[in-house]
Amino acid sequence: MSSLPVIPKKIFEVKSKHLPKGKISLTPFTVGLEDLLLQVKDSEDEKEKMDAIGQVVQACIQTPGVDAKGLPLFLIEEIFLRLRERSIGEIIDQSYQCTNAVGQNPNGSDILCNKVMP
């Protein structure tokens, strides 16, 4: 019986004077790890979001002996941004929804613009 093929992952380094040994090796996160982030995206619990980001960072670290739980928050944020940059892309489509009042209803409540602008 033959085993499934292994898809190689690109390993890249993030350098920072705050990291152990000045650099860390990472692999981009997979679709499964991205799904974990999507599950907590709309959560109101900030701890749940941070735990998910920590799990993704830990799963992507390839440098032996480096534990994401022992890293300061600013390093986890920097590593996560580098992971997102390599995994999804550098460009983020952003939009803004206008919530300015543009008039009033006959009952006295405000009519909001609600226009979405890129």
C-alpha positions as CSV (number, residue, x, y, z in Angstrom):
1,M,0.0,0.0,0.0
2,S,1.4,3.4,-1.0
3,S,1.3,6.4,1.2
4,L,-0.1,9.7,0.2
5,P,2.3,12.2,-1.4
6,V,3.8,14.8,0.9
7,I,3.4,18.4,-0.4
8,P,6.6,20.3,0.5
9,K,6.1,23.6,2.3
10,K,8.3,26.7,1.8
11,I,10.3,27.5,4.9
12,F,11.2,31.2,5.4
13,E,13.0,33.1,8.1
14,V,11.9,36.1,10.2
15,K,14.7,38.1,11.6
16,S,14.4,40.3,14.7
17,K,16.8,41.3,17.4
18,H,14.1,40.3,20.0
19,L,13.8,36.7,18.8
20,P,15.9,33.8,20.2
21,K,19.1,33.7,18.2
22,G,17.9,36.7,16.2
23,K,15.8,34.7,13.7
24,I,13.0,32.1,13.5
25,S,12.1,29.6,10.8
26,L,8.4,29.4,9.8
27,T,6.1,27.8,7.2
28,P,3.0,29.5,5.8
29,F,-0.2,28.5,7.6
30,T,-2.4,25.9,5.9
31,V,-6.1,26.1,5.0
32,G,-6.9,24.2,8.2
33,L,-5.2,26.8,10.3
34,E,-6.9,29.6,8.4
35,D,-10.2,27.9,9.2
36,L,-9.4,28.1,12.9
37,L,-8.9,31.8,12.5
38,L,-12.2,32.2,10.6
39,Q,-14.0,30.3,13.4
40,V,-13.0,32.9,16.0
41,K,-13.1,36.0,13.8
42,D,-16.5,37.1,15.0
43,S,-16.1,36.1,18.6
44,E,-16.5,38.7,21.3
45,D,-14.0,36.9,23.5
46,E,-10.5,38.4,23.0
47,K,-8.8,35.6,24.8
48,E,-10.3,33.1,22.4
49,K,-8.9,35.1,19.4
50,M,-5.5,35.4,21.0
51,D,-5.4,31.6,21.7
52,A,-6.3,30.9,18.1
53,I,-3.5,33.2,16.9
54,G,-1.1,31.5,19.3
55,Q,-2.1,28.1,18.0
56,V,-1.5,29.2,14.4
57,V,1.9,30.7,15.3
58,Q,3.0,27.6,17.2
59,A,1.9,25.3,14.4
60,C,4.0,27.3,11.9
61,I,7.2,27.6,13.9
62,Q,9.9,25.3,12.6
63,T,12.8,26.3,14.8
64,P,13.3,23.7,17.5
65,G,13.0,24.8,21.1
66,V,11.0,27.9,20.3
67,D,7.6,28.0,22.0
68,A,5.1,30.7,21.1
69,K,3.7,30.7,24.6
70,G,7.0,32.0,25.9
71,L,7.2,34.9,23.4
72,P,6.1,38.4,24.2
73,L,2.8,39.6,22.6
74,F,4.5,42.1,20.3
75,L,6.7,39.2,18.8
76,I,3.6,37.0,18.3
77,E,1.9,39.9,16.5
78,E,5.0,40.4,14.3
79,I,5.3,36.7,13.5
80,F,1.6,36.5,12.7
81,L,1.8,39.4,10.3
82,R,4.7,37.8,8.5
83,L,2.8,34.5,8.4
84,R,-0.3,36.2,7.0
85,E,1.9,38.0,4.4
86,R,3.3,34.7,3.2
87,S,0.2,32.6,3.5
88,I,-2.6,34.9,2.2
89,G,-0.8,37.9,0.7
90,E,0.3,41.4,1.5
91,I,-2.7,43.2,0.2
92,I,-5.9,43.6,2.3
93,D,-9.1,44.9,0.7
94,Q,-10.6,47.4,3.1
95,S,-13.9,49.1,3.1
96,Y,-15.6,51.7,5.2
97,Q,-19.3,51.9,5.9
98,C,-20.5,55.4,6.4
99,T,-22.7,55.8,9.5
100,N,-23.4,59.5,9.2
101,A,-26.9,60.7,9.7
102,V,-28.3,62.1,6.3
103,G,-31.8,63.0,7.5
104,Q,-34.6,62.1,9.8
105,N,-37.6,59.8,9.6
106,P,-41.0,61.2,10.4
107,N,-40.8,59.4,13.8
108,G,-37.6,61.4,14.6
109,S,-35.0,58.7,14.2
110,D,-32.0,59.3,12.1
111,I,-31.6,58.0,8.5
112,L,-28.1,56.7,8.2
113,C,-26.1,56.8,5.0
114,N,-24.8,53.2,5.2
115,K,-22.9,53.5,1.9
116,V,-19.9,51.2,1.7
117,M,-16.7,52.8,0.3
118,P,-13.5,51.1,-0.7
